[in-house]
Amino acid sequence: MSDHERYLAVEIDAQLDDKGDVVERPARLRLVGNVRFAFRLLEKATRGAFRFDPSSEWWASLRKTISVRDRLTHPRLPQDIDVSGEEIVDALKAKAGFEEAVSSYE
């Protein structure tokens, strides 16, 4: 693992202040990238015994669900807070698939 991978794994980023000192701060990571990164680390840690499949149905459902979460968190229009039945089904598929993927290695 690279040093930066270690920092990102604990969600820490760094920058230099005006005095040239390193200042650590929480990393601002996109959720999709962060989840993929976590699975990539799991693949590395297990030397390939665990495999993440980004073409799986649950991953597509998770990506859709994240956009619903974003819409609910930052609504612009009144209808932005409406959640359809299909969006609820996607969220349930995402949850079940994520749990299955994580527990498949245990």
MDTraj code that builds the backbone (N, CA, C; nanometers):
import mdtraj as md
import numpy as np

residues = "MET SER ASP HIS GLU ARG TYR LEU ALA VAL GLU ILE ASP ALA GLN LEU ASP ASP LYS GLY ASP VAL VAL GLU ARG PRO ALA ARG LEU ARG LEU VAL GLY ASN VAL ARG PHE ALA PHE ARG LEU LEU GLU LYS ALA THR ARG GLY ALA PHE ARG PHE ASP PRO SER SER GLU TRP TRP ALA SER LEU ARG LYS THR ILE SER VAL ARG ASP ARG LEU THR HIS PRO ARG LEU PRO GLN ASP ILE ASP VAL SER GLY GLU GLU ILE VAL ASP ALA LEU LYS ALA LYS ALA GLY PHE GLU GLU ALA VAL SER SER TYR GLU".split()
xyz = np.array([
    [0.0835, -0.1191, 0.0000],
    [0.0000, 0.0000, 0.0000],
    [0.0873, 0.1244, 0.0000],
    [0.0486, 0.2213, -0.0755],
    [0.1233, 0.3467, -0.0761],
    [0.0871, 0.4294, 0.0470],
    [0.1695, 0.5264, 0.0777],
    [0.1409, 0.6130, 0.1924],
    [0.0074, 0.6845, 0.1737],
    [-0.0167, 0.7321, 0.0528],
    [-0.1409, 0.8049, 0.0313],
    [-0.2622, 0.7123, 0.0429],
    [-0.2496, 0.5890, 0.0003],
    [-0.3594, 0.4932, 0.0188],
    [-0.3883, 0.4744, 0.1670],
    [-0.2852, 0.4694, 0.2485],
    [-0.3052, 0.4556, 0.3931],
    [-0.3809, 0.5753, 0.4494],
    [-0.3420, 0.6957, 0.4065],
    [-0.4110, 0.8158, 0.4536],
    [-0.5567, 0.8173, 0.4073],
    [-0.5793, 0.7815, 0.2825],
    [-0.7164, 0.7809, 0.2323],
    [-0.8008, 0.6729, 0.2989],
    [-0.7376, 0.5637, 0.3378],
    [-0.8111, 0.4563, 0.4047],
    [-0.8701, 0.5045, 0.5371],
    [-0.8041, 0.5990, 0.6008],
    [-0.8563, 0.6558, 0.7264],
    [-0.9129, 0.7956, 0.7021],
    [-0.9321, 0.8286, 0.5746],
    [-0.9953, 0.9523, 0.5299],
    [-0.9259, 1.0781, 0.5826],
    [-0.7922, 1.0795, 0.5678],
    [-0.7129, 1.1960, 0.6068],
    [-0.6431, 1.2508, 0.4832],
    [-0.6480, 1.3815, 0.4685],
    [-0.5764, 1.4491, 0.3618],
    [-0.4842, 1.5507, 0.4276],
    [-0.3912, 1.6048, 0.3534],
    [-0.2970, 1.7009, 0.4097],
    [-0.2730, 1.8127, 0.3111],
    [-0.2372, 1.9257, 0.3655],
    [-0.1976, 2.0392, 0.2824],
    [-0.0958, 2.1209, 0.3608],
    [-0.0307, 2.2116, 0.2927],
    [0.0673, 2.2979, 0.3578],
    [0.0035, 2.4320, 0.3910],
    [0.0344, 2.4814, 0.5121],
    [-0.0140, 2.6149, 0.5467],
    [0.0878, 2.7199, 0.5024],
    [0.0611, 2.8444, 0.5324],
    [0.1491, 2.9539, 0.4888],
    [0.2885, 2.9468, 0.5505],
    [0.3022, 2.8749, 0.6609],
    [0.4328, 2.8623, 0.7270],
    [0.5111, 2.7416, 0.6752],
    [0.4496, 2.6663, 0.5854],
    [0.5155, 2.5472, 0.5332],
    [0.4940, 2.4245, 0.6184],
    [0.4051, 2.4343, 0.7166],
    [0.3738, 2.3195, 0.8024],
    [0.2653, 2.2341, 0.7375],
    [0.2746, 2.1041, 0.7603],
    [0.1734, 2.0124, 0.7112],
    [0.0537, 2.0177, 0.8056],
    [-0.0619, 2.0389, 0.7468],
    [-0.1856, 2.0429, 0.8239],
    [-0.2746, 1.9294, 0.7746],
    [-0.3079, 1.8378, 0.8645],
    [-0.3971, 1.7279, 0.8279],
    [-0.5407, 1.7742, 0.8430],
    [-0.6250, 1.7217, 0.7543],
    [-0.7672, 1.7540, 0.7593],
    [-0.8438, 1.6340, 0.7067],
    [-0.9726, 1.6282, 0.7372],
    [-1.0523, 1.5174, 0.6832],
    [-1.0534, 1.5220, 0.5301],
    [-1.0370, 1.4079, 0.4693],
    [-1.0402, 1.3996, 0.3233],
    [-1.1848, 1.4146, 0.2771],
    [-1.2028, 1.4833, 0.1670],
    [-1.3358, 1.4998, 0.1090],
    [-1.3478, 1.4003, -0.0054],
    [-1.4012, 1.2856, 0.0260],
    [-1.4084, 1.1770, -0.0714],
    [-1.5507, 1.1605, -0.1225],
    [-1.5639, 1.1366, -0.2521],
    [-1.6944, 1.1039, -0.3083],
    [-1.7313, 0.9631, -0.2612],
    [-1.8572, 0.9432, -0.2302],
    [-1.9015, 0.8153, -0.1752],
    [-1.8758, 0.6990, -0.2705],
    [-1.9086, 0.7150, -0.3984],
    [-1.8888, 0.6055, -0.4948],
    [-1.7414, 0.5667, -0.5006],
    [-1.6539, 0.6656, -0.5151],
    [-1.5108, 0.6375, -0.5213],
    [-1.4584, 0.5774, -0.3928],
    [-1.5108, 0.6230, -0.2809],
    [-1.4654, 0.5726, -0.1515],
    [-1.5038, 0.4258, -0.1317],
    [-1.6247, 0.3904, -0.1729],
    [-1.6685, 0.2504, -0.1609],
    [-1.5847, 0.1622, -0.2535],
    [-1.5621, 0.2079, -0.3774],
    [-1.4777, 0.1303, -0.4700],
    [-1.3366, 0.1147, -0.4143],
    [-1.2841, 0.2213, -0.3549],
    [-1.1511, 0.2181, -0.2946],
    [-1.1461, 0.1156, -0.1811],
    [-1.2493, 0.1128, -0.0990],
    [-1.2538, 0.0161, 0.0116],
    [-1.2519, -0.1271, -0.0419],
    [-1.3279, -0.1521, -0.1471],
    [-1.3272, -0.2860, -0.2059],
    [-1.1916, -0.3176, -0.2693],
    [-1.1296, -0.2176, -0.3305],
    [-0.9961, -0.2397, -0.3889],
    [-0.8958, -0.2760, -0.2798],
    [-0.9041, -0.2086, -0.1650],
    [-0.8153, -0.2415, -0.0529],
    [-0.8413, -0.3827, -0.0026],
    [-0.9690, -0.4218, -0.0001],
    [-1.0023, -0.5585, 0.0418],
    [-0.9441, -0.6596, -0.0568],
    [-0.9495, -0.6290, -0.1859],
    [-0.8894, -0.7175, -0.2860],
    [-0.7388, -0.7301, -0.2637],
    [-0.6731, -0.6162, -0.2355],
    [-0.5289, -0.6195, -0.2095],
    [-0.4981, -0.6981, -0.0827],
    [-0.5747, -0.6740, 0.0218],
    [-0.5490, -0.7386, 0.1511],
    [-0.5678, -0.8894, 0.1433],
    [-0.6595, -0.9334, 0.0571],
    [-0.6858, -1.0774, 0.0456],
    [-0.6107, -1.1401, -0.0706],
    [-0.5226, -1.0599, -0.1328],
    [-0.4440, -1.1061, -0.2483],
    [-0.5328, -1.1686, -0.3558],
    [-0.6471, -1.1047, -0.3784],
    [-0.7367, -1.1483, -0.4841],
    [-0.8382, -1.2525, -0.4440],
    [-0.8365, -1.2969, -0.3178],
    [-0.9362, -1.3954, -0.2746],
    [-1.0757, -1.3326, -0.2775],
    [-1.0829, -1.2027, -0.2532],
    [-1.2091, -1.1299, -0.2650],
    [-1.2069, -1.0565, -0.3988],
    [-1.3148, -1.0631, -0.4719],
    [-1.3245, -0.9931, -0.6010],
    [-1.4509, -0.9087, -0.6016],
    [-1.4335, -0.7819, -0.6337],
    [-1.5468, -0.6910, -0.6483],
    [-1.5913, -0.6920, -0.7938],
    [-1.7219, -0.7016, -0.8167],
    [-1.7759, -0.7039, -0.9526],
    [-1.8573, -0.5770, -0.9760],
    [-1.7978, -0.4771, -1.0426],
    [-1.8701, -0.3521, -1.0651],
    [-1.9859, -0.3645, -1.1650],
    [-1.9992, -0.4786, -1.2308],
    [-2.1104, -0.4970, -1.3230],
    [-2.2311, -0.5608, -1.2538],
    [-2.2206, -0.5857, -1.1242],
    [-2.3311, -0.6496, -1.0521],
    [-2.4503, -0.5551, -1.0391],
    [-2.5667, -0.6151, -1.0291],
    [-2.6911, -0.5377, -1.0206],
    [-2.6939, -0.4499, -0.8954],
    [-2.6446, -0.5016, -0.7839],
    [-2.6509, -0.4243, -0.6606],
    [-2.5652, -0.2983, -0.6695],
    [-2.4524, -0.3049, -0.7427],
    [-2.3658, -0.1872, -0.7549],
    [-2.4373, -0.0771, -0.8343],
    [-2.5041, -0.1153, -0.9425],
    [-2.5819, -0.0185, -1.0199],
    [-2.6934, 0.0408, -0.9333],
    [-2.7552, -0.0431, -0.8526],
    [-2.8610, 0.0045, -0.7628],
    [-2.8041, 0.1002, -0.6581],
    [-2.6863, 0.0694, -0.6078],
    [-2.6239, 0.1577, -0.5084],
    [-2.5947, 0.2946, -0.5697],
    [-2.5436, 0.2951, -0.6906],
    [-2.5134, 0.4234, -0.7573],
    [-2.6403, 0.5066, -0.7755],
    [-2.7500, 0.4410, -0.8138],
    [-2.8774, 0.5130, -0.8272],
    [-2.9246, 0.5658, -0.6922],
    [-2.9080, 0.4835, -0.5887],
    [-2.9526, 0.5205, -0.4552],
    [-2.8727, 0.6396, -0.4018],
    [-2.7462, 0.6478, -0.4355],
    [-2.6646, 0.7612, -0.3925],
    [-2.7182, 0.8903, -0.4527],
    [-2.7626, 0.8853, -0.5776],
    [-2.8186, 1.0070, -0.6371],
    [-2.9502, 1.0456, -0.5696],
    [-3.0270, 0.9466, -0.5244],
    [-3.1495, 0.9751, -0.4486],
    [-3.1128, 1.0401, -0.3152],
    [-3.0125, 0.9868, -0.2488],
    [-2.9660, 1.0458, -0.1224],
    [-2.9232, 1.1908, -0.1428],
    [-2.8496, 1.2156, -0.2503],
    [-2.8062, 1.3525, -0.2800],
    [-2.9255, 1.4443, -0.3033],
    [-3.0234, 1.3940, -0.3759],
    [-3.1432, 1.4731, -0.4054],
    [-3.2212, 1.5040, -0.2779],
    [-3.2311, 1.4060, -0.1881],
    [-3.3036, 1.4275, -0.0623],
    [-3.2280, 1.5206, 0.0319],
    [-3.0960, 1.5113, 0.0284],
    [-3.0132, 1.5940, 0.1158],
    [-3.0139, 1.7400, 0.0717],
    [-3.0187, 1.7624, -0.0589],
    [-3.0133, 1.8989, -0.1137],
    [-3.1268, 1.9204, -0.2134],
    [-3.2525, 1.9190, -0.1646],
    [-3.3641, 1.9360, -0.2583],
    [-3.3670, 2.0772, -0.3175],
    [-3.4006, 2.0843, -0.4442],
    [-3.4142, 2.2146, -0.5124],
    [-3.5603, 2.2449, -0.5418],
    [-3.6359, 2.1384, -0.5621],
    [-3.7781, 2.1517, -0.5934],
    [-3.8582, 2.0646, -0.4967],
    [-3.9856, 2.0975, -0.4730],
    [-4.0666, 2.0162, -0.3803],
    [-4.0693, 1.8676, -0.4166],
    [-4.0727, 1.8360, -0.5465],
    [-4.0783, 1.6946, -0.5872],
    [-3.9474, 1.6200, -0.5621],
    [-3.8404, 1.6922, -0.5298],
    [-3.7122, 1.6271, -0.5011],
    [-3.7175, 1.5409, -0.3757],
    [-3.8149, 1.5653, -0.2891],
    [-3.8234, 1.4847, -0.1663],
    [-3.9156, 1.3635, -0.1819],
    [-3.9722, 1.3485, -0.3006],
    [-4.0533, 1.2302, -0.3286],
    [-3.9615, 1.1127, -0.3623],
    [-3.9928, 0.9974, -0.3062],
    [-3.9157, 0.8758, -0.3324],
    [-4.0107, 0.7734, -0.3938],
    [-3.9746, 0.7248, -0.5106],
    [-4.0610, 0.6292, -0.5810],
    [-4.0424, 0.4879, -0.5259],
    [-4.1353, 0.4030, -0.5593],
    [-4.1246, 0.2625, -0.5210],
    [-4.0022, 0.1971, -0.5818],
    [-3.9711, 0.2334, -0.7067],
    [-3.8528, 0.1784, -0.7740],
    [-3.7241, 0.2205, -0.7010],
    [-3.7208, 0.3435, -0.6520],
    [-3.6031, 0.3904, -0.5787],
    [-3.5873, 0.3165, -0.4461],
    [-3.6973, 0.2837, -0.3830],
    [-3.6912, 0.2061, -0.2590],
    [-3.6415, 0.0649, -0.2880],
    [-3.6910, 0.0049, -0.3951],
    [-3.6450, -0.1294, -0.4347],
    [-3.4954, -0.1261, -0.4650],
    [-3.4490, -0.0220, -0.5355],
    [-3.3053, -0.0091, -0.5641],
    [-3.2248, -0.0012, -0.4343],
    [-3.2739, 0.0742, -0.3383],
    [-3.2026, 0.0871, -0.2102],
    [-3.1947, -0.0479, -0.1390],
    [-3.3023, -0.1233, -0.1427],
    [-3.3023, -0.2552, -0.0788],
    [-3.2084, -0.3522, -0.1506],
    [-3.2062, -0.3467, -0.2851],
    [-3.1137, -0.4316, -0.3621],
    [-2.9693, -0.3941, -0.3304],
    [-2.9436, -0.2639, -0.3206],
    [-2.8080, -0.2168, -0.2908],
    [-2.7635, -0.2657, -0.1533],
    [-2.8501, -0.2533, -0.0555],
    [-2.8166, -0.2969, 0.0814],
    [-2.7895, -0.4471, 0.0849],
    [-2.8786, -0.5243, 0.0254],
    [-2.8622, -0.6703, 0.0268],
    [-2.7357, -0.7120, -0.0487],
    [-2.7118, -0.6519, -0.1632],
    [-2.5934, -0.6868, -0.2416],
    [-2.4647, -0.6484, -0.1713],
    [-2.4632, -0.5303, -0.1100],
    [-2.3445, -0.4869, -0.0355],
    [-2.3155, -0.5834, 0.0785],
    [-2.4175, -0.6167, 0.1551],
    [-2.3985, -0.7099, 0.2670],
    [-2.3507, -0.8462, 0.2186],
    [-2.4058, -0.8927, 0.1079],
    [-2.3637, -1.0218, 0.0537],
    [-2.2182, -1.0163, 0.0063],
    [-2.1821, -0.9071, -0.0605],
    [-2.0450, -0.8929, -0.1096],
    [-1.9452, -0.8913, 0.0062],
    [-1.9771, -0.8170, 0.1090],
    [-1.8851, -0.8071, 0.2245],
    [-1.8797, -0.9392, 0.3000],
    [-1.9938, -1.0030, 0.3185],
    [-1.9938, -1.1269, 0.3959],
    [-1.9424, -1.2454, 0.3145],
    [-1.9318, -1.2317, 0.1824],
    [-1.8815, -1.3426, 0.1010],
    [-1.7360, -1.3746, 0.1304],
    [-1.6641, -1.2797, 0.1843],
    [-1.5241, -1.3049, 0.2167],
    [-1.5057, -1.3639, 0.3556],
    [-1.5943, -1.3344, 0.4464],
    [-1.5787, -1.3771, 0.5866],
    [-1.5483, -1.5206, 0.6020],
])
top = md.Topology()
chain = top.add_chain()
for i, resn in enumerate(residues, 1):
    res = top.add_residue(resn, chain, resSeq=i)
    for name in ("N", "CA", "C"):
        top.add_atom(name, md.element.get_by_symbol(name[0]), res)
traj = md.Trajectory(xyz[None], top)
